[in-house]
């Protein structure tokens, strides 16, 4: 039986208490919905691939793969709920190094044409591990960057050195720049680059940066993002297609994806066509089982189903904010802020692309899209948050603690749910 010893942070004692089980509920609902959708469209996807490539995939191939990924993700979630968070934070540098090394090995394998590097749609982003499946090292990098910067920036925040350019902002900038080099330039994965940026920006916003420094960082991020688009012709084509809007023809290869996503959403109507009756999943909508699964859910369950799905996403994100606002330790608060940025980036960017208000970036819908690596590491991040929800404090005590320890810090000293219980 685990000890219920108090957590000592300065003059504030935080006793371990009942965690926020709503996090588990919402995560489980999303996983279940994703599993149902994969089960319903898996046979169609397998048939498409068999016809195109002469493979012999069974009707249950994708369902079994997704079920296996879900099982691994749940195990990792449980591990992260019991593994002491202090150890995780202590390993932040090693986790970040592991992510960078894995990305470097993938780049080397791609340049030397080693069979372990898998190329898809002109980009190499995965290791091929034979019967085990594939591994996307960028997900390791996300998790490592999250943990490392939360620990580093949390210490700087406690010391009152968040706005120290030389000692804080430049080291963070270097780590982010190296990560972006691997992800955006070498792997040509702008979607993951956006996620990395929002993970770090979420933590920086909460850390208490001055408005001037925050503004300069945002401007720098926008300039860097524009540069990453300009140097890649295929990204310019996506922007051009997005700007054309509904004036694009479905015969235009660049607009084909988004046009069929809209057709899927429109076909679903109010209550959808029903499980197993999706037309777009039969080969019309690209990446129907991965990046485009939101459109397939709209076709299958209709507007009502999408509203339920969005409600679950919003509810889970709100729980993350509540946990963040009731933590006293700066490192833990920043860690949850980073998870919020990670999860929120995937949800907003993916859905915005599917409904045509953001260019396509190839980013997955968390806990729903087919693919094991993304699900496993998002589950790991949520497992950490679930563990940290045991160490939140009541609003009145939080106000006293933050007024005493971070009176001058915007973000860290602000409680959005000061009148609510955190149990």
Secondary structure, DSSP 8 states (H G I E B T S, - for coil): ------EEETTEEE------HHHHHHHHHHHHHHHHHHHHHHHHHHHHHHHHH-----TTHHHHHHHHHHHHHHHHHHHHHHS-HHHHHHTHHHHHHHHHHHHHHHHHHHHTT-TTEEEETTEEEEEE-GGG-EE-HHHHHHHHHHHHHHHHHHHHHHTT-TT-IIIIIHHHHHHHHHHHIIIIIIS--HHHHHHHHHHHHHHHHHHT--HHHHHHHHHHHHHHHHHHHHT-HHHHHHHHHHHHGGGS-TTSHHHHHHHHHHHHHHHHTTT-S-TT--SGGGTTSTTTTTTTHHHHHHHHHHHHHHHHHHHHHHHHHHHHHHHHHT--SHHHHHHHHHHHHHHHHHHHHHHHHHTTSS-------TTTSS-HHHHHHHHHHHHHHHHHGGG---HHHHHHHHHHH-TT-TTTT--TTTTS---
